[in-house]
Amino acid sequence: MTGRPDPASGWVLGVDSGGSGLRCALARADGAAPVLERAGARPVPTGPRGIDAAAFLAELLPLVGGLTAEAGAGEVVAACVGAAGMASLGDELRERLPEALRSAIGVRRLALAADAVTAYAGALGMRPGAVVAAGTGLIALGTALDGTGWRRADGWGHLLGDCGGGAWIGRAGLESALRAYDGRPGGSAPLLARLEAEFGLASHMPGQLYPRSDRPAVLASFAPRVAECAERGDPVATGILREAARHIVEAAAAVRPADGDVALTGGLTRIGAPLLAPVRELAAQLLPGVRLVTARAGPLQGALRIAATLAEGGPALPEDPALLTVHRARA
């Protein structure tokens, strides 16, 4: 935590909601670093109308109330909420959050963004390029900032896509473990051992997974075990991560504008060399001459950057009905 700024300067709120939970941060509107951050206890569920707005608010508002009280914050002049699934499952959030946040904390300027947009803002700032946001899921987003809007690839969820993301890697690893349990080709005894250490008997795995509402997060929790097996020379695990790397680079190639860097961001990057080494190798083949850069910051800081830009009259990134919508209260 940094020192407490003058509340009279106004404040901005950033929110990041994904498969591993909800986080929020409060900063001064003048662009200072976050002074306070808080995290929720669980991911926000998805209901019949997409991301459950009531559950989202029930998780978010106590966190925001605690932040503003602890900081002694004055007016929250602008906010940005970035959420996984906003692009395809965010209709109810777009309906309910603007008025709910205005009523609760006085926010009159609100940006609702796909988590890939906040990841982009955190990784590259307000400049052309492409970002692959790889966490529980995976989505690639690029823009030339020339009025042509966003280019998007994947982000279709763990049942239809998110290829190369944490849930994809974890599911592939669990499948290979169960192949070993069955005695089928393509199985991995090391992955089977990791499965049983993590979840118990392999024969009980369906009961450990299918009743859960947070199945993507459960699948993604096994991705680090796949990386561990790859580091120890398991060819099946190594093959899974190489295929994940190909998905990542192909997604970047699909969205990158003619000019601009490519950044890989998200929690999946913590897997390290077992994934990042094949990403770099394949990028040299599929994206010759393109610079792979380290993300400047994460999606929570990206949400704060968008909120600060909105406080100044922005946004500087392209608006889009699914990816980035701006809501301004009437005077």
DRENTIRO-217628 format. One record per residue (C-alpha): residue in one letter; chain; x, y, z. Coordinates in Angstrom, 3 decimals, padded with zeros to 6 digits. Layout:
BEGIN
residuo / cadena / xx / yy / zz
A / A / X / Y / Z
...
% end
This chain:
BEGIN
residuo / cadena / xx / yy / zz
M / A / 000.000 / 000.000 / 000.000
T / A / 001.186 / 003.520 / -000.778
G / A / 000.464 / 006.602 / 001.267
R / A / -003.109 / 007.810 / 001.427
P / A / -003.811 / 010.489 / -001.189
D / A / -005.969 / 013.557 / -000.779
P / A / -009.595 / 012.444 / -001.159
A / A / -010.442 / 015.809 / -002.713
S / A / -008.606 / 014.802 / -005.884
G / A / -011.313 / 012.250 / -006.736
W / A / -010.964 / 008.510 / -007.118
V / A / -011.285 / 005.806 / -009.752
L / A / -012.254 / 002.175 / -009.244
G / A / -010.961 / -000.832 / -011.155
V / A / -012.543 / -004.293 / -011.019
D / A / -011.269 / -007.584 / -012.431
S / A / -013.544 / -010.636 / -012.363
G / A / -012.441 / -013.997 / -013.713
G / A / -012.392 / -017.707 / -013.171
S / A / -010.315 / -017.407 / -010.010
G / A / -012.424 / -014.717 / -008.345
L / A / -013.113 / -010.984 / -008.168
R / A / -010.605 / -008.259 / -007.277
C / A / -010.976 / -004.504 / -007.036
A / A / -008.641 / -001.560 / -006.500
L / A / -009.012 / 002.115 / -005.704
A / A / -006.668 / 004.820 / -007.007
R / A / -006.610 / 008.563 / -007.324
A / A / -008.123 / 009.930 / -010.496
D / A / -004.815 / 011.648 / -011.303
G / A / -003.329 / 008.282 / -012.283
A / A / -001.497 / 007.378 / -009.071
A / A / -000.870 / 003.705 / -008.328
P / A / -003.564 / 001.729 / -006.519
V / A / -003.525 / 002.470 / -002.826
L / A / -005.899 / -000.282 / -001.761
E / A / -006.850 / -003.665 / -003.208
R / A / -009.303 / -006.313 / -002.063
A / A / -010.301 / -009.734 / -003.364
G / A / -013.490 / -011.754 / -003.141
A / A / -013.678 / -015.309 / -001.874
R / A / -015.097 / -017.034 / -004.946
P / A / -015.763 / -016.637 / -008.688
V / A / -019.026 / -015.044 / -009.777
P / A / -021.402 / -017.718 / -011.138
T / A / -023.087 / -017.764 / -014.516
G / A / -026.892 / -018.033 / -014.609
P / A / -029.572 / -018.420 / -017.311
R / A / -028.974 / -014.843 / -018.514
G / A / -025.196 / -015.001 / -018.448
I / A / -022.987 / -013.599 / -015.678
D / A / -025.234 / -013.389 / -012.609
A / A / -025.552 / -009.655 / -011.918
A / A / -027.083 / -010.115 / -008.459
A / A / -024.250 / -012.416 / -007.386
F / A / -021.721 / -010.051 / -008.958
L / A / -023.046 / -007.100 / -006.984
A / A / -023.317 / -009.139 / -003.789
E / A / -019.616 / -009.937 / -004.102
L / A / -018.476 / -006.514 / -005.347
L / A / -020.323 / -003.948 / -003.245
P / A / -018.998 / -005.035 / 000.179
L / A / -015.453 / -004.999 / -001.228
V / A / -015.906 / -001.527 / -002.688
G / A / -017.540 / -000.288 / 000.508
G / A / -014.583 / -001.551 / 002.500
L / A / -012.121 / 000.106 / 000.130
T / A / -013.771 / 003.508 / 000.151
A / A / -014.201 / 003.445 / 003.938
E / A / -010.603 / 002.397 / 004.572
A / A / -009.217 / 004.995 / 002.176
G / A / -011.524 / 007.759 / 003.353
A / A / -012.299 / 008.231 / -000.313
G / A / -014.356 / 011.086 / -001.578
E / A / -016.195 / 010.901 / -004.891
V / A / -015.523 / 007.881 / -007.092
V / A / -015.610 / 009.756 / -010.381
A / A / -015.206 / 006.814 / -012.753
A / A / -014.982 / 003.043 / -012.719
C / A / -014.107 / 000.216 / -015.054
V / A / -015.380 / -003.318 / -014.521
G / A / -013.564 / -005.993 / -016.485
A / A / -015.108 / -009.460 / -016.437
A / A / -014.388 / -012.789 / -018.061
G / A / -017.349 / -013.622 / -020.285
M / A / -018.472 / -010.000 / -020.653
A / A / -018.353 / -010.265 / -024.447
S / A / -020.871 / -013.091 / -024.740
L / A / -022.432 / -013.392 / -021.258
G / A / -022.512 / -009.802 / -020.039
D / A / -025.976 / -008.549 / -021.034
E / A / -027.344 / -008.596 / -017.482
L / A / -024.271 / -006.802 / -016.151
R / A / -024.679 / -004.084 / -018.761
E / A / -028.325 / -003.704 / -017.731
R / A / -027.818 / -003.553 / -013.979
L / A / -024.349 / -002.366 / -013.038
P / A / -024.478 / 001.296 / -014.196
E / A / -027.423 / 002.192 / -011.964
A / A / -026.305 / -000.081 / -009.121
L / A / -022.851 / 001.496 / -008.916
R / A / -024.248 / 004.996 / -009.300
S / A / -026.647 / 004.371 / -006.402
A / A / -024.068 / 002.653 / -004.199
I / A / -020.984 / 004.858 / -004.613
G / A / -021.993 / 007.695 / -006.937
V / A / -020.172 / 006.478 / -010.070
R / A / -021.410 / 008.523 / -013.021
R / A / -018.942 / 007.282 / -015.648
L / A / -018.592 / 003.528 / -015.981
A / A / -016.803 / 001.328 / -018.505
L / A / -017.865 / -002.317 / -018.758
A / A / -015.178 / -004.338 / -020.496
A / A / -014.282 / -007.866 / -021.436
D / A / -011.362 / -009.034 / -019.345
A / A / -009.288 / -009.148 / -022.531
V / A / -009.745 / -005.378 / -022.913
T / A / -008.542 / -004.674 / -019.377
A / A / -005.704 / -007.128 / -019.975
Y / A / -004.841 / -005.188 / -023.151
A / A / -004.848 / -001.859 / -021.292
G / A / -002.662 / -003.306 / -018.568
A / A / -000.235 / -004.986 / -020.945
L / A / 000.183 / -002.403 / -023.722
G / A / -001.518 / 000.750 / -022.503
M / A / -003.203 / 002.872 / -025.150
R / A / -001.147 / 001.857 / -028.202
P / A / -001.640 / -000.505 / -031.176
G / A / -000.826 / -004.178 / -030.833
A / A / -002.250 / -007.476 / -029.685
V / A / -002.670 / -009.261 / -026.386
V / A / -003.348 / -012.891 / -025.630
A / A / -004.993 / -013.040 / -022.215
A / A / -004.408 / -016.556 / -020.937
G / A / -005.750 / -017.546 / -017.545
T / A / -008.492 / -020.026 / -016.826
G / A / -009.687 / -019.256 / -020.360
L / A / -008.002 / -017.664 / -023.365
I / A / -008.861 / -014.805 / -025.669
A / A / -006.761 / -012.761 / -028.092
L / A / -007.503 / -009.126 / -028.861
G / A / -005.825 / -006.663 / -031.169
T / A / -006.391 / -003.154 / -032.478
A / A / -004.653 / -000.723 / -034.792
L / A / -006.343 / 002.230 / -033.021
D / A / -007.234 / 003.577 / -036.454
G / A / -011.011 / 003.448 / -036.238
T / A / -011.339 / -000.146 / -037.407
G / A / -012.133 / -001.382 / -033.898
W / A / -011.060 / -004.636 / -032.282
R / A / -010.035 / -007.958 / -033.760
R / A / -010.908 / -010.903 / -031.544
A / A / -010.009 / -014.592 / -031.579
D / A / -011.351 / -017.324 / -029.287
G / A / -012.689 / -016.527 / -025.841
W / A / -015.574 / -018.924 / -026.524
G / A / -015.516 / -020.601 / -023.124
H / A / -014.160 / -023.930 / -021.957
L / A / -016.757 / -026.012 / -023.816
L / A / -016.363 / -024.369 / -027.219
G / A / -012.864 / -022.935 / -027.205
D / A / -010.443 / -021.084 / -024.907
C / A / -007.868 / -023.275 / -026.648
G / A / -004.500 / -023.196 / -024.932
G / A / -005.865 / -021.660 / -021.734
G / A / -005.583 / -023.063 / -018.235
A / A / -008.814 / -025.050 / -018.344
W / A / -007.859 / -026.440 / -021.769
I / A / -004.433 / -027.551 / -020.498
G / A / -005.894 / -028.986 / -017.302
R / A / -008.597 / -030.902 / -019.152
A / A / -006.054 / -032.325 / -021.604
G / A / -003.859 / -033.371 / -018.699
L / A / -006.723 / -035.032 / -016.871
E / A / -007.791 / -036.832 / -020.045
S / A / -004.263 / -038.194 / -020.483
A / A / -004.251 / -039.289 / -016.841
L / A / -007.520 / -041.172 / -017.327
R / A / -006.173 / -042.743 / -020.510
A / A / -003.329 / -044.130 / -018.431
Y / A / -005.834 / -045.361 / -015.842
D / A / -007.766 / -047.172 / -018.598
G / A / -004.672 / -048.491 / -020.367
R / A / -005.491 / -046.600 / -023.570
P / A / -002.883 / -045.041 / -025.898
G / A / -001.870 / -041.467 / -025.140
G / A / -001.916 / -041.956 / -021.399
S / A / 000.578 / -040.544 / -018.911
A / A / 001.446 / -042.357 / -015.700
P / A / 002.999 / -039.202 / -014.163
L / A / -000.192 / -037.246 / -014.860
L / A / -002.267 / -040.062 / -013.370
A / A / -000.157 / -039.882 / -010.218
R / A / -000.708 / -036.105 / -010.050
L / A / -004.457 / -036.546 / -010.567
E / A / -004.741 / -038.983 / -007.667
A / A / -002.576 / -036.805 / -005.428
E / A / -004.754 / -033.802 / -006.211
F / A / -008.260 / -035.251 / -006.426
G / A / -008.202 / -038.785 / -005.045
L / A / -009.062 / -041.979 / -006.890
A / A / -009.153 / -041.564 / -010.655
S / A / -012.405 / -043.511 / -010.833
H / A / -014.010 / -040.802 / -008.673
M / A / -012.869 / -037.917 / -010.902
P / A / -016.238 / -037.379 / -012.659
G / A / -017.918 / -036.895 / -009.295
Q / A / -015.186 / -034.432 / -008.316
L / A / -015.794 / -032.332 / -011.436
Y / A / -019.230 / -032.542 / -013.032
P / A / -021.393 / -031.346 / -010.106
R / A / -019.211 / -028.259 / -009.622
S / A / -020.380 / -024.845 / -010.835
D / A / -016.745 / -023.735 / -011.098
R / A / -015.627 / -026.480 / -013.476
P / A / -013.317 / -024.226 / -015.550
A / A / -011.402 / -023.213 / -012.415
V / A / -011.154 / -026.845 / -011.290
L / A / -009.782 / -027.865 / -014.681
A / A / -007.340 / -024.951 / -014.710
S / A / -006.054 / -025.905 / -011.267
F / A / -004.476 / -028.979 / -012.888
A / A / -002.510 / -026.973 / -015.482
P / A / 000.472 / -026.405 / -013.129
R / A / 000.622 / -030.172 / -012.552
V / A / 000.909 / -030.653 / -016.322
A / A / 003.804 / -028.167 / -016.326
E / A / 005.511 / -030.044 / -013.483
C / A / 005.328 / -033.298 / -015.426
A / A / 006.666 / -031.576 / -018.548
E / A / 009.616 / -030.203 / -016.577
R / A / 010.399 / -033.765 / -015.479
G / A / 010.470 / -034.998 / -019.053
D / A / 007.010 / -036.536 / -019.503
P / A / 006.479 / -036.477 / -023.292
V / A / 002.673 / -036.420 / -023.010
A / A / 002.694 / -033.345 / -020.776
T / A / 005.313 / -031.711 / -023.002
G / A / 003.099 / -032.337 / -026.023
I / A / 000.075 / -030.799 / -024.298
L / A / 001.980 / -027.600 / -023.533
R / A / 003.415 / -027.412 / -027.037
E / A / -000.093 / -027.688 / -028.478
A / A / -001.258 / -024.996 / -026.051
A / A / 001.590 / -022.776 / -027.235
R / A / 000.503 / -023.270 / -030.849
H / A / -003.049 / -022.196 / -029.966
I / A / -001.688 / -019.102 / -028.212
V / A / 000.490 / -018.023 / -031.135
E / A / -002.198 / -018.747 / -033.727
A / A / -004.659 / -016.606 / -031.758
A / A / -002.138 / -013.755 / -031.653
A / A / -001.528 / -014.051 / -035.393
A / A / -005.260 / -013.855 / -036.075
V / A / -005.712 / -010.494 / -034.317
R / A / -002.421 / -008.632 / -034.607
P / A / -002.568 / -005.443 / -036.713
A / A / 000.098 / -004.681 / -039.291
D / A / 002.181 / -002.899 / -036.682
G / A / 002.474 / -003.325 / -032.945
D / A / 003.840 / -005.634 / -030.318
V / A / 002.282 / -008.816 / -028.964
A / A / 001.983 / -009.378 / -025.216
L / A / 001.056 / -012.559 / -023.387
T / A / -000.639 / -011.854 / -020.090
G / A / -002.684 / -013.632 / -017.464
G / A / -002.135 / -016.143 / -014.704
L / A / -001.143 / -018.898 / -017.114
T / A / 002.184 / -017.155 / -017.714
R / A / 003.213 / -018.228 / -014.207
I / A / 003.650 / -021.752 / -015.571
G / A / 006.940 / -020.430 / -016.901
A / A / 009.389 / -022.076 / -019.286
P / A / 007.466 / -025.310 / -020.030
L / A / 004.860 / -023.144 / -021.813
L / A / 006.716 / -019.927 / -022.626
A / A / 009.667 / -021.600 / -024.347
P / A / 007.483 / -023.253 / -027.015
V / A / 005.483 / -020.013 / -027.330
R / A / 008.671 / -018.124 / -028.203
E / A / 009.815 / -020.863 / -030.577
L / A / 006.498 / -020.998 / -032.451
A / A / 006.169 / -017.201 / -032.499
A / A / 009.458 / -016.988 / -034.362
Q / A / 007.956 / -019.308 / -037.002
L / A / 004.402 / -017.933 / -037.218
L / A / 005.021 / -014.258 / -036.379
P / A / 008.432 / -013.507 / -037.898
G / A / 009.809 / -010.129 / -036.921
V / A / 007.133 / -009.497 / -034.287
R / A / 008.296 / -008.482 / -030.842
L / A / 006.901 / -010.467 / -027.906
V / A / 006.855 / -008.140 / -024.912
T / A / 006.291 / -008.512 / -021.208
A / A / 003.005 / -007.074 / -020.036
R / A / 003.469 / -003.762 / -018.262
A / A / 000.758 / -004.612 / -015.749
G / A / -002.184 / -006.945 / -015.242
P / A / -005.923 / -006.579 / -015.951
L / A / -006.725 / -004.971 / -012.601
Q / A / -004.254 / -002.180 / -013.332
G / A / -005.647 / -002.072 / -016.871
A / A / -009.129 / -001.492 / -015.467
L / A / -007.753 / 001.401 / -013.426
R / A / -006.087 / 002.859 / -016.536
I / A / -009.370 / 002.740 / -018.443
A / A / -011.209 / 004.307 / -015.494
A / A / -008.619 / 007.100 / -015.262
T / A / -008.934 / 007.761 / -018.998
L / A / -012.716 / 007.798 / -018.627
A / A / -012.411 / 010.338 / -015.820
E / A / -010.578 / 012.566 / -018.286
G / A / -013.267 / 012.171 / -020.961
G / A / -012.016 / 008.981 / -022.722
P / A / -011.946 / 006.143 / -023.572
A / A / -008.803 / 005.948 / -025.685
L / A / -009.532 / 002.337 / -026.678
P / A / -012.264 / 001.422 / -029.206
E / A / -015.801 / 001.135 / -027.908
D / A / -017.622 / -002.025 / -028.908
P / A / -021.105 / -003.353 / -028.001
A / A / -019.652 / -006.583 / -026.611
L / A / -016.082 / -005.717 / -025.605
L / A / -016.138 / -002.170 / -024.210
T / A / -019.218 / -000.101 / -023.447
V / A / -019.242 / 003.271 / -021.698
H / A / -022.161 / 004.377 / -019.539
R / A / -022.548 / 008.005 / -018.453
A / A / -025.257 / 009.118 / -016.061
R / A / -027.369 / 012.047 / -017.115
A / A / -026.718 / 015.267 / -015.261
% end
